[in-house]
Amino acid sequence: MIAALSSEEGMPPPALTPALFRRQGFGPARLFESLLAELDGRPVGIALLTRGYDSQSARAGLVVEDLYVEPSSRRRGVARALVAAAARLARAGGGAWVAWHVRRQNLRAQLFYRSLGAAAETVDIMGLSGEALDILARE
C-alpha cells in the first residue's frame, strides 16, 4: 500500500520494503507505528505514524507520515477511521495533536482533511538527506 501511495503521487518506489516494515515497525525500538484498516476481512488502508513534539504548545502528538486507502475502498469512511484511530492513540499517550503533510497538488487529500476539521498551516517542509546531510554532519 505504501508503494501504491508513492505511485499515485508520482513518486519513485519507496525504500520501505516488507522486510524493513517488519524490522522497523515492530518491537520495542520501532521507528513508527502502523494502523491497518480492513473491510470484509481484507486489508484496504494503512496509516504510518511517528511521534512528534511541538515547542509552541509544549505538547507531544502524532504525525501521520503516510495515509493510504485503496481506490476501490475510498469514500467508505476508511481514511476517517484511520485518522480517528490516530487521534485516539495520540490522546491515550498524552498527546495534544495529530498532524500530517499533504502535497500541494493533492487536492483530493486536502478536501478530505478539511472535511475532518483540519486547518492548513502556512509552512514549507524542508530537509536534508544524502550528500547534503553528510556534508553538514561532518562540520
N, CA, C and O of each residue as an XYZ file, in Angstrom:
556
protein
N       0.824     -1.193      0.000
C       0.000      0.000      0.000
C       0.869      1.257      0.000
O       0.500      2.260     -0.611
N       2.009      1.215      0.673
C       2.901      2.370      0.676
C       3.452      2.598     -0.733
O       3.595      3.741     -1.169
N       3.760      1.516     -1.441
C       4.227      1.636     -2.827
C       3.121      2.207     -3.711
O       3.395      3.015     -4.599
N       1.885      1.799     -3.479
C       0.764      2.325     -4.260
C       0.591      3.819     -3.999
O       0.306      4.578     -4.926
N       0.757      4.247     -2.756
C       0.671      5.666     -2.427
C       1.748      6.455     -3.177
O       1.459      7.497     -3.766
N       2.976      5.963     -3.155
C       4.061      6.638     -3.873
C       3.748      6.742     -5.357
O       3.955      7.790     -5.968
N       3.254      5.667     -5.930
C       2.915      5.652     -7.349
C       1.823      6.667     -7.664
O       1.933      7.414     -8.637
N       0.771      6.700     -6.851
C      -0.328      7.645     -7.073
C       0.140      9.086     -7.002
O      -0.396      9.951     -7.694
N       1.150      9.351     -6.159
C       1.635     10.718     -6.005
C       2.765     11.046     -6.971
O       3.371     12.113     -6.879
N       3.054     10.127     -7.905
C       4.093     10.366     -8.889
C       5.500     10.293     -8.335
O       6.428     10.874     -8.897
N       5.656      9.586     -7.244
C       6.951      9.461     -6.583
C       7.599      8.137     -6.996
O       6.910      7.219     -7.442
N       8.926      8.040     -6.848
C       9.578      6.754     -7.116
C       9.158      5.729     -6.057
O       8.626      6.109     -5.014
N       9.387      4.455     -6.306
C       9.043      3.442     -5.302
C       9.744      3.734     -3.978
O      10.897      4.164     -3.973
N       9.066      3.508     -2.868
C       9.666      3.799     -1.562
C      10.754      2.792     -1.210
O      10.778      1.675     -1.726
N      11.647      3.208     -0.327
C      12.696      2.317      0.167
C      12.140      1.330      1.200
O      12.792      0.336      1.521
N      10.949      1.601      1.717
C      10.347      0.742      2.743
C       9.856     -0.557      2.112
O       8.812     -0.590      1.462
N      10.622     -1.619      2.314
C      10.264     -2.949      1.818
C       9.467     -3.688      2.888
O       9.434     -3.248      4.038
N       8.831     -4.792      2.540
C       8.149     -5.577      3.579
C       9.092     -6.001      4.714
O       8.695     -5.997      5.880
N      10.332     -6.366      4.381
C      11.287     -6.770      5.419
C      11.618     -5.593      6.330
O      11.675     -5.757      7.548
N      11.838     -4.411      5.762
C      12.107     -3.228      6.579
C      10.891     -2.842      7.403
O      11.020     -2.422      8.553
N       9.715     -2.985      6.816
C       8.482     -2.683      7.545
C       8.410     -3.527      8.820
O       8.112     -3.017      9.900
N       8.688     -4.825      8.674
C       8.647     -5.711      9.846
C       9.721     -5.336     10.863
O       9.453     -5.303     12.064
N      10.931     -5.055     10.392
C      12.042     -4.774     11.300
C      11.896     -3.400     11.967
O      12.176     -3.265     13.158
N      11.465     -2.392     11.222
C      11.416     -1.037     11.757
C      10.081     -0.671     12.404
O      10.007      0.293     13.166
N       9.033     -1.429     12.107
C       7.714     -1.074     12.605
C       7.217     -1.897     13.775
O       6.102     -1.685     14.251
N       8.026     -2.833     14.246
C       7.578     -3.686     15.349
C       8.694     -3.848     16.368
O       9.866     -3.650     16.047
N       8.341     -4.205     17.585
C       9.321     -4.413     18.635
C       9.506     -3.176     19.493
O       8.928     -2.125     19.216
N      10.316     -3.305     20.535
C      10.464     -2.211     21.496
C      11.159     -0.966     20.924
O      10.947      0.134     21.434
N      11.969     -1.111     19.891
C      12.701      0.031     19.324
C      12.118      0.449     17.967
O      12.840      0.950     17.105
N      10.824      0.242     17.787
C      10.227      0.543     16.481
C      10.348      2.026     16.161
O      10.345      2.877     17.050
N      10.457      2.311     14.864
C      10.612      3.685     14.392
C       9.274      4.340     14.076
O       9.185      5.566     14.003
N       8.250      3.547     13.891
C       6.926      4.064     13.579
C       5.883      3.080     14.071
O       6.180      1.919     14.354
N       4.655      3.569     14.166
C       3.511      2.698     14.456
C       2.684      2.612     13.188
O       2.667      3.540     12.379
N       2.007      1.504     13.024
C       1.167      1.356     11.842
C      -0.248      0.971     12.253
O      -0.466      0.247     13.224
N      -1.182      1.474     11.490
C      -2.594      1.124     11.649
C      -3.045      0.518     10.339
O      -2.759      1.055      9.268
N      -3.744     -0.587     10.418
C      -4.244     -1.258      9.225
C      -5.763     -1.269      9.277
O      -6.354     -1.660     10.283
N      -6.383     -0.845      8.207
C      -7.846     -0.850      8.116
C      -8.289     -2.023      7.260
O      -7.669     -2.335      6.244
N      -9.364     -2.665      7.678
C      -9.916     -3.790      6.930
C     -11.384     -3.531      6.626
O     -12.090     -2.880      7.397
N     -11.820     -4.045      5.506
C     -13.233     -4.113      5.147
C     -13.506     -5.545      4.723
O     -12.793     -6.101      3.889
N     -14.522     -6.125      5.289
C     -14.879     -7.511      4.964
C     -13.689     -8.449      5.137
O     -13.506     -9.373      4.345
N     -12.874     -8.214      6.176
C     -11.744     -9.083      6.481
C     -10.550     -8.933      5.558
O      -9.633     -9.755      5.592
N     -10.549     -7.895      4.735
C      -9.474     -7.690      3.771
C      -8.796     -6.349      4.035
O      -9.492     -5.347      4.202
N      -7.451     -6.292      4.079
C      -6.771     -5.013      4.302
C      -7.023     -4.048      3.140
O      -6.847     -4.399      1.974
N      -7.440     -2.820      3.485
C      -7.759     -1.837      2.445
C      -7.099     -0.477      2.679
O      -7.132      0.385      1.801
N      -6.501     -0.280      3.857
C      -5.905      1.017      4.149
C      -4.836      0.909      5.206
O      -4.805     -0.036      5.994
N      -3.950      1.904      5.210
C      -2.852      1.914      6.170
C      -2.516      3.343      6.561
O      -2.664      4.273      5.769
N      -2.065      3.499      7.786
C      -1.510      4.772      8.255
C      -0.217      4.452      8.990
O      -0.172      3.538      9.814
N       0.836      5.209      8.688
C       2.106      5.111      9.414
C       2.247      6.360     10.256
O       2.072      7.472      9.759
N       2.563      6.184     11.533
C       2.602      7.285     12.495
C       3.964      7.365     13.170
O       4.582      6.341     13.463
N       4.426      8.583     13.412
C       5.622      8.794     14.231
C       5.264      9.773     15.333
O       4.297     10.527     15.220
N       6.037      9.755     16.380
C       5.809     10.679     17.497
C       6.423     12.031     17.171
O       7.427     12.113     16.463
N       5.820     13.080     17.685
C       6.322     14.421     17.455
C       6.167     15.278     18.693
O       5.510     14.894     19.660
N       6.781     16.440     18.643
C       6.721     17.386     19.755
C       6.606     18.794     19.192
O       7.291     19.138     18.229
N       5.746     19.605     19.786
C       5.550     20.990     19.361
C       5.983     21.925     20.483
O       5.372     21.943     21.551
N       7.027     22.693     20.245
C       7.542     23.588     21.286
C       6.587     24.750     21.572
O       6.595     25.280     22.682
N       5.775     25.152     20.612
C       4.838     26.252     20.847
C       3.797     25.892     21.901
O       3.440     26.721     22.738
N       3.319     24.669     21.856
C       2.332     24.235     22.851
C       2.967     23.437     23.980
O       2.322     23.150     24.988
N       4.234     23.082     23.805
C       4.954     22.230     24.767
C       4.213     20.910     24.980
O       4.113     20.406     26.098
N       3.693     20.360     23.866
C       2.920     19.118     23.937
C       3.382     18.146     22.868
O       3.848     18.541     21.799
N       3.244     16.891     23.174
C       3.551     15.823     22.228
C       2.327     15.543     21.366
O       1.212     15.960     21.680
N       2.562     14.833     20.281
C       1.472     14.432     19.400
C       1.946     13.355     18.450
O       3.033     12.800     18.612
N       1.130     13.064     17.465
C       1.476     12.070     16.458
C       1.477     12.716     15.081
O       0.653     13.578     14.777
N       2.415     12.280     14.262
C       2.498     12.722     12.882
C       2.060     11.566     11.988
O       2.627     10.476     12.064
N       1.075     11.791     11.158
C       0.658     10.797     10.178
C       1.620     10.951      8.993
O       1.507     11.895      8.212
N       2.548     10.030      8.874
C       3.565     10.095      7.821
C       2.984      9.647      6.485
O       3.280     10.236      5.445
N       2.172      8.621      6.514
C       1.537      8.092      5.305
C       0.123      7.676      5.639
O      -0.137      7.106      6.699
N      -0.790      7.965      4.724
C      -2.180      7.538      4.842
C      -2.617      7.107      3.454
O      -2.540      7.881      2.499
N      -3.075      5.864      3.348
C      -3.476      5.345      2.041
C      -4.678      4.432      2.194
O      -4.747      3.609      3.107
N      -5.619      4.595      1.284
C      -6.766      3.688      1.165
C      -6.835      3.281     -0.298
O      -6.768      4.126     -1.191
N      -6.968      1.988     -0.537
C      -7.021      1.534     -1.931
C      -8.224      2.167     -2.625
O      -9.268      2.367     -2.005
N      -8.077      2.478     -3.901
C      -9.127      3.223     -4.628
C     -10.528      2.624     -4.528
O     -11.499      3.366     -4.385
N     -10.651      1.314     -4.599
C     -11.992      0.711     -4.582
C     -12.673      0.797     -3.216
O     -13.868      0.525     -3.100
N     -11.919      1.175     -2.182
C     -12.486      1.274     -0.834
C     -12.643      2.708     -0.358
O     -13.033      2.943      0.786
N     -12.349      3.649     -1.205
C     -12.460      5.059     -0.826
C     -13.928      5.478     -0.742
O     -14.811      4.860     -1.336
N     -14.152      6.544      0.013
C     -15.477      7.106      0.236
C     -16.369      6.144      1.035
O     -17.593      6.154      0.910
N     -15.718      5.321      1.853
C     -16.455      4.386      2.715
C     -16.088      4.591      4.181
O     -16.422      3.761      5.026
N     -15.392      5.707      4.491
C     -15.059      6.026      5.880
C     -13.757      5.424      6.378
O     -13.434      5.541      7.560
N     -13.003      4.780      5.493
C     -11.774      4.101      5.913
C     -10.710      5.103      6.358
O     -10.127      4.947      7.431
N     -10.453      6.125      5.548
C      -9.433      7.120      5.910
C      -9.824      7.848      7.191
O      -8.984      8.092      8.057
N     -11.096      8.190      7.305
C     -11.564      8.857      8.528
C     -11.342      7.959      9.740
O     -10.924      8.436     10.795
N     -11.616      6.671      9.601
C     -11.413      5.741     10.712
C      -9.937      5.646     11.083
O      -9.604      5.552     12.265
N      -9.054      5.671     10.093
C      -7.620      5.625     10.379
C      -7.158      6.881     11.111
O      -6.393      6.788     12.071
N      -7.608      8.050     10.672
C      -7.216      9.292     11.339
C      -7.839      9.351     12.743
O      -7.204      9.843     13.675
N      -9.055      8.861     12.898
C      -9.687      8.816     14.226
C      -8.907      7.892     15.151
O      -8.737      8.202     16.331
N      -8.429      6.762     14.635
C      -7.613      5.850     15.449
C      -6.307      6.524     15.852
O      -5.833      6.341     16.973
N      -5.723      7.304     14.941
C      -4.505      8.055     15.275
C      -4.801      9.067     16.381
O      -3.996      9.241     17.296
N      -5.950      9.731     16.298
C      -6.335     10.695     17.336
C      -6.489     10.008     18.690
O      -6.057     10.548     19.708
N      -7.100      8.825     18.712
C      -7.245      8.089     19.969
C      -5.884      7.691     20.528
O      -5.659      7.788     21.734
N      -4.968      7.240     19.656
C      -3.618      6.892     20.107
C      -2.899      8.108     20.667
O      -2.226      8.016     21.694
N      -3.038      9.246     19.999
C      -2.397     10.475     20.493
C      -2.916     10.807     21.886
O      -2.128     11.053     22.799
N      -4.210     10.815     22.053
C      -4.802     11.140     23.360
C      -4.405     10.123     24.424
O      -4.090     10.495     25.554
N      -4.420      8.844     24.069
C      -4.066      7.794     25.037
C      -2.620      7.940     25.505
O      -2.293      7.573     26.633
N      -1.763      8.471     24.651
C      -0.363      8.676     25.016
C      -0.082     10.048     25.594
O       1.080     10.425     25.748
N      -1.125     10.806     25.920
C      -0.952     12.134     26.487
C      -0.728     13.215     25.441
O      -0.390     14.347     25.786
N      -0.911     12.883     24.179
C      -0.695     13.844     23.098
C      -1.826     14.832     22.955
O      -2.966     14.566     23.336
N      -1.485     15.986     22.394
C      -2.459     17.055     22.235
C      -2.814     17.330     20.788
O      -3.671     18.172     20.521
N      -2.181     16.645     19.844
C      -2.420     16.953     18.442
C      -2.055     15.776     17.537
O      -1.319     14.864     17.916
N      -2.603     15.840     16.333
C      -2.234     14.945     15.232
C      -1.985     15.860     14.043
O      -2.782     16.757     13.770
N      -0.892     15.639     13.342
C      -0.554     16.479     12.195
C      -0.085     15.604     11.044
O       0.245     14.433     11.231
N      -0.061     16.184      9.859
C       0.405     15.477      8.669
C       0.796     16.514      7.638
O       0.514     17.703      7.785
N       1.444     16.043      6.604
C       1.741     16.913      5.468
C       0.938     16.402      4.280
O       0.596     15.222      4.195
N       0.652     17.307      3.382
C      -0.089     16.933      2.177
C       0.536     17.691      1.009
O       0.831     18.883      1.107
N       0.728     16.990     -0.074
C       1.309     17.628     -1.254
C       0.331     18.662     -1.804
O      -0.876     18.426     -1.851
N       0.863     19.800     -2.217
C       0.013     20.891     -2.699
C      -0.867     20.472     -3.870
O      -1.987     20.965     -4.006
N      -0.381     19.573     -4.711
C      -1.158     19.159     -5.876
C      -2.216     18.095     -5.538
O      -3.039     17.760     -6.390
N      -2.207     17.571     -4.330
C      -3.157     16.526     -3.953
C      -4.429     17.169     -3.396
O      -4.664     17.160     -2.188
N      -5.238     17.721     -4.289
C      -6.446     18.436     -3.885
C      -7.469     17.521     -3.223
O      -8.177     17.942     -2.308
N      -7.553     16.276     -3.678
C      -8.498     15.324     -3.076
C      -8.176     15.120     -1.599
O      -9.078     15.103     -0.761
N      -6.891     14.965     -1.280
C      -6.486     14.781      0.115
C      -6.772     16.043      0.929
O      -7.241     15.960      2.064
N      -6.492     17.195      0.353
C      -6.747     18.454      1.063
C      -8.232     18.591      1.403
O      -8.582     18.986      2.516
N      -9.095     18.270      0.457
C     -10.540     18.337      0.718
C     -10.943     17.359      1.821
O     -11.752     17.694      2.686
N     -10.379     16.158      1.789
C     -10.684     15.174      2.829
C     -10.270     15.703      4.195
O     -11.054     15.657      5.143
N      -9.043     16.205      4.303
C      -8.555     16.690      5.604
C      -9.389     17.868      6.105
O      -9.663     17.966      7.301
N      -9.792     18.759      5.203
C     -10.646     19.872      5.616
C     -11.995     19.356      6.121
O     -12.581     19.941      7.032
N     -12.494     18.253      5.528
C     -13.778     17.691      5.973
C     -13.690     17.159      7.399
O     -14.710     17.017      8.073
N     -12.474     16.863      7.862
C     -12.277     16.424      9.242
C     -12.224     17.594     10.220
O     -12.278     17.410     11.436
N     -12.118     18.805      9.662
C     -11.979     19.987     10.500
C     -10.545     20.490     10.572
O     -10.240     21.395     11.349
N      -9.666     19.910      9.767
C      -8.264     20.324      9.778
C      -8.102     21.681      9.112
O      -8.829     22.027      8.181
N      -7.132     22.440      9.609
C      -6.785     23.728      9.019
C      -5.394     23.636      8.428
O      -4.515     22.985      8.992
N      -5.197     24.280      7.307
C      -3.881     24.279      6.668
C      -2.948     25.228      7.407
O      -3.346     26.328      7.790
N      -1.733     24.808      7.600
C      -0.689     25.649      8.175
C       0.076     26.287      7.032
O       0.111     25.737      5.931
N       0.674     27.409      7.264
C       1.465     28.078      6.228
C       2.951     27.861      6.508
O       3.665     28.776      6.920
N       3.392     26.634      6.275
C       4.798     26.277      6.456
C       5.254     25.500      5.235
O       4.448     24.885      4.537
N       6.531     25.533      4.990
C       7.138     24.683      3.977
C       8.007     23.675      4.698
O       8.756     24.034      5.606
N       7.912     22.425      4.303
C       8.754     21.391      4.882
C      10.066     21.387      4.116
O      10.079     21.291      2.889
N      11.157     21.491      4.839
C      12.476     21.470      4.229
C      13.279     20.369      4.912
O      13.002     20.013      6.058
N      14.251     19.843      4.226
C      15.036     18.783      4.840
C      16.350     18.560      4.141
O      16.581     19.049      3.036
N      17.191     17.827      4.789
C      18.486     17.415      4.265
C      18.527     15.907      4.197
O      17.995     15.220      5.069
N      19.159     15.394      3.159
C      19.389     13.954      3.054
C      20.575     13.740      2.136
O      21.066     14.679      1.510
N      21.031     12.508      2.059
C      22.107     12.157      1.145
C      23.374     12.954      1.390
O      23.787     13.157      2.531
N      23.980     13.398      0.308
C      25.267     14.095      0.389
C      25.173     15.395      1.185
O      26.084     15.721      1.946
N      24.079     16.138      1.016
C      23.925     17.390      1.767
C      23.914     17.125      3.268
O      24.512     17.882      4.033
N      23.251     16.078      3.691
C      23.237     15.706      5.104
C      24.633     15.310      5.560
O      25.081     15.726      6.629
N      25.319     14.511      4.759
C      26.671     14.067      5.115
C      27.628     15.238      5.262
O      28.423     15.281      6.201
N      27.553     16.190      4.336
C      28.438     17.354      4.378
C      28.210     18.150      5.655
O      29.169     18.516      6.335
N      26.967     18.419      5.984
C      26.674     19.189      7.191
C      27.060     18.418      8.434
O      27.574     19.004      9.386
N      26.825     17.125      8.446
C      27.152     16.314      9.622
C      28.645     16.285      9.902
O      29.050     16.095     11.049
N      29.475     16.468      8.876
C      30.937     16.469      9.061
C      31.440     17.788      9.659
O      32.586     17.845     10.106
N      30.631     18.840      9.683
C      31.090     20.135     10.220
C      31.251     20.096     11.715
O      31.628     21.098     12.322
